[in-house]
Structures are given as C-alpha cells and as structure tokens.
Amino acid sequence: MKIFSAAQIREADAFTIAHEPVSSTDLMGRAAGKCADWLMEHYPPSYPFYIFCGKGNNGGDGLVIAQKLLDEGYQVTVCLLEYGSKASEDYIYYYRRLQQQYAGRIREIADVTGFPELPASAVIVDAIFGTGLNKPIEGWLAGIIHKINDQHPRHAIVAIDMPSGLKADTSSRNTPVIQAHHTLSFEFYKLAFLLPENAAVAGQVHILPIGLSPDYITHTSTRYHLTDLDMMRTIYMPRTPFSHKGTYGHALLIAGSRGKMGAAVLSAKACIRAGVGLLSCHIPGCGYDIMQISEPCAMCITDELPDHSTHFHEQADARYKTIGIGPGLGTATATASSLEKLLATYKRPMVIDADALNMLAVYPSLLYQVPAGSILTPHPKEFERLFGPSANDVERLELLSKQAVRLQLYILLKGRYTAIGCPDGAVYFNATGNPGMATGGSGDVLTGILTGLLAQDYSPKAAVLLGAWIHGYAGDLAAAHLSQEAMSAADIISNLGNAFMECFY
C-alpha cells in the first residue's frame, strides 16, 4: 500500500472529482457516510454523540456524520467551533442542510467555557482539523483539545481522518493533539500513524475505502509504502520439484560467546526454519555442545578461543551464499579485528545485527566496507549509536533513508511498524508483529530468517521485506495461541511453519 503525503491526498481527491466525475460535496458525503456507518456498527442509538466541528472540510465531514446519525434516531449534539476562519464551501453546504432539519442540535462554541457537560457513555467525534493543518493549534482551540483529552478515560473519542493537531507528514511532538481511541481515515495510511511518537494519539486506525481514483493511485509515486500480503505473494518463491539442498544455499552464521549462546541457537533455528539448504555456525569453543545438541541440523565450526570468536574471517569464502553475523557475538577487540578482515574479503550481501552493529558504531569507518546490498537490523538505540540522534521520528526516517542511499544498504529499523530504508530512497513499513515480540531473542530470530532467505537467492530487497513480514506474522500467530505476555522468541520460530502455510500455501 502506498503512503501518500497530505498534498498528494488532496491531489487524489481533486483527480477523482475531475475524472470520475463526482462533485466535491458528494465525495465528502461518501467519505463521511463511511464514517457514520462505522460509528453505527460500533455504538447503539442509546449512546449520545458530541461531534466537534471545525470550519474546514474536516468539519464538513462532521456535519455529514451528524446528519446521518440524527436521521437514524441517534442523540447528537453538534459543537461548532467559531474561531474566525472562513468556512469551506463544502462545510457551508452541509451546514445549511443540517440547520434546515436539526437546528436545535447545533451549538456554537467560541471559547473554552462553552465546552459542554458530557453525560455518561457519551461518544466524542473529533472533526475539528484534518490533513490541511500546517501549524500547531494555539489559544482557546488548544484549550478545547485539552478539554477533550481530559475526557479520555471516561468517554470514547473517535477522530475523523486525523486526530486534530496531528500533522500528516511532519512531527507533531510537543503540540496539542487529540488523543483518540479510534481514528477513521480514508483510503491510505498517513505517515504520522506509523511513527512511535504518535502512539498515544491515533489509537486504533481504521482505513475506510472511499473510491479514490485507481489511476491516480497507480501512477503516482511515493517514497513510503506499507507492506501487505499481496506484496509478499509477489515476492515469495515456491520450491521446484527437482530442487535439492544445494539449491537453497549454504549460509554461515557467526554468533555466540560465553553466556550468550542462546542468541546463536535462536538464530540458527530460525535460519533453518526459513528454508536455508545448509547452515554452518562459527561459534566459540564453549558453544560446541550447546549448538550440536540444540540444533543438530546445523554444522559447527569452533573458534580457537573458548569464550568468543576471533578467526571467523578465515572461514568466509565463496562456498557461502551469505553470512549472518552478530547475535550474542560480543565486542572483544580480537572479535572486532576479525570483523574488519571479514569485511575486507567477503563481498556478497550479508546480514549484520546486534554486537556486529555495536562494533561498527565503535569503528564507523567499517560501515563503508560493508558489502553493497547488505542488511543492517538495528533497534532504535543501535541506530542512534551508528548514525547519531534525531530530534523526532520524522527526522529519524529522513536519516534512515539518507544513510541507506549513501551506504547502498538496506537498513531495517525495528519497531511496531519496522521501517526499512532502501538504497533507492524508498522506505517500507512492515505491517505484521505485536508487542509480545518485545522480548529477548526476537531480533536474533529475525537475523536467522533474513540470512536463510538471502541464502536462497532472494534479492536483498525481497529478503528484507519478506523476512520482516514472516517474522512478524509468526509472532502474531504465537501471540494468538499464547498471549503477548507469555510468548517468547522461541515461540516465533515454532510458528514460522504456520506463517508460511497461511501466507503462501
């Protein structure tokens, strides 16, 4: 799914109006009608509604919703915020229609003292400001935002298109924003919905189709995308009947140190479950029995030292289709030296995670030796250590994209909507996964999956998109069976088979 900017969404509206054709008032009625339908599906007529409307098209949506709810016998109070700006033409059209039939349900508010007393079980609908907002809300309107947010524990708050105060494409940090339980948005996700800094304001996002022009959507480019199952099905490569283990590649996993062999085991198990043909693991001597017993499908190469690895670069030759490095590896000086030698000699795309990323942060010149097309998988703190701090999530996305282009790498920034920066400047957000995956070892599992897919001749882009998707999907299956609280990283591995089956068979 493409993620368009606020300006592109306005262009999509205008294109649809010109080419469907449909009037702007009818398009507004179509969109707001979808919202009214959603509200009536989720709240019975016994719930009183308070719809707060600004004077732009978002307020026009609110007026249409009010009309439809009133027509169906709902108790509705329309709170019009009178703040001096000129009302939009579509707002005026629907205001006149509402006033003709339901003038007694309209209440004008000109300052904070006009905020109504809300009865029990009231539903608040926020239709104050939409994607057209380009500056922070100030003055008494900010007071209204705070008043609505004060109702959050007691009353349901539903935002139309965007929570008022939230900007679609730029950071809204430290500005007044409606804290919605639900956001009913149209046709596309907005970038703002996918950023961690906005987690407390958008609530559960529901994308309602309103019939915007498919031609505009198809032929308009954007940097940002949200992955979906249809996209994954174009990436996935089914196995052929006459294939053998050599067909699916030989991968080398460099992982583990004393006290951290669990990370190596998890990564190895995930690599095998992701379909690699052969897997060799370079591990310190202390991990030999652990790996051989825990994962008999993996071959073991032990380092000269018992506690950490120092000579893995000597093993990195052409027999390996790819290398995954980092889980539980440690950051000893000799380990960093071997990493430097590895990067000097091995030139195929590889997967770099965990302690390998930490060593790159300490020795940043090594970043320029990472083979083009490699996949880096930092969590936010690792990303900051590698590339520096950002003032907000939008700036961090820009930095992610800039570094992916500059280094010609795929950078997978872990999070609720994992962001994947690509060498061509595109950014993909992964749609699968859940908070139960915020547990030790989850990242090691991802490294194993990515390594296994790269070994099978998936392109780096295909591997990182499919790997993030199937990792999150397996986590969703684990949470469905065990709860988010009780699941572990090992449960993600246990559900990889089910994830492949449900998605691709």
C-alpha angles and dihedrals in degrees: 000000000000118000109214129197121246089257092052091049090055088049090051090053092049093046091051092048090051100042108031084039110231131145119251090241091053092048089052089048090051093051096043090045089059089053092049090051090052092049093050091049091055105035127043123224091261089074113090114226127214110192115194111203132192121201100257132076092289087059088048088057088053092052092052091048090050092051093050094047092048090049088056093052100261122149104246133174114190112209110199113198109217106203104148102256118126112262120240118252093245090049090053091049094054093039090059091048092050093046092053093059107022109024090142091062094058120095124182119216120196101168142009093274088068093065107125128239105249122219123224116289093016117161116219117210115198111210097147105111131004135180093315092074110112104168137043118278110251142177122016091344088064086052090055089052090053091047091053091047089052087064092056098103094048107034137042113249118202119187121206114225094330134008103258111262094026113117116215100220108017135053119282094187115146094011128109110269131170111253101221129190089205134017119201106202132174131250097317142043113249118229089241091064091062099052122100093222089065097049093110097052112044097050113185110354119217117191111210118197113230101174102259113177113288088205092060092047093048097046100039116090126214137177094227129070137171114216121234138177094264089058091049091052090058089053101043116098115209117218120258122234097240097046124122136192091279089059091066099050141246113261130192118216116197107194149123139056134189108308093011104069090115089072091054093048093049092049093048093049091049092048091055093045089051089063108259113165097220132004128197119186122205105206138157118267093258090065101053099096092038094055096040092052097038098045114017091174090070125079118225133223113184125210124234091250123064101219106040140004123264108156105045091119088072090064097050103102139136096283090077117079089199144350130227114200137178117044108130090340098136126219104253115155092246090050090053089049091054090049090054091052091046092055090048093057111026112072105173121102111276140179117251121191146153115350092013087060090047090055091050088053090054092045102033094174087072090067089075091056095055107114115259113261094028120142122236116194110194127165114222096274092048089048090053092049090052101042108013135253128309128210093227143351095272091055090047090054090051090050091048092054094043094052093045089055095042095049096032090231137128108244115196109197107197122228145107088302099025108217118218117199114203132203091247092058097257120133122207124196117209114229101198130080139064141221091270087075090066090098136110113281098023091109091048088056090052091052090053093049093049092047091050093051094047089052089056092061097259108150113251090253093049091045095051095045095044093040094053091046097049092043091055094042092053088050090052091052091048091051091048091056101035108019124251091269098053101041122102136193089264088059090059089057091047090057099046091094092052090047092055090045095051095044104040112015 
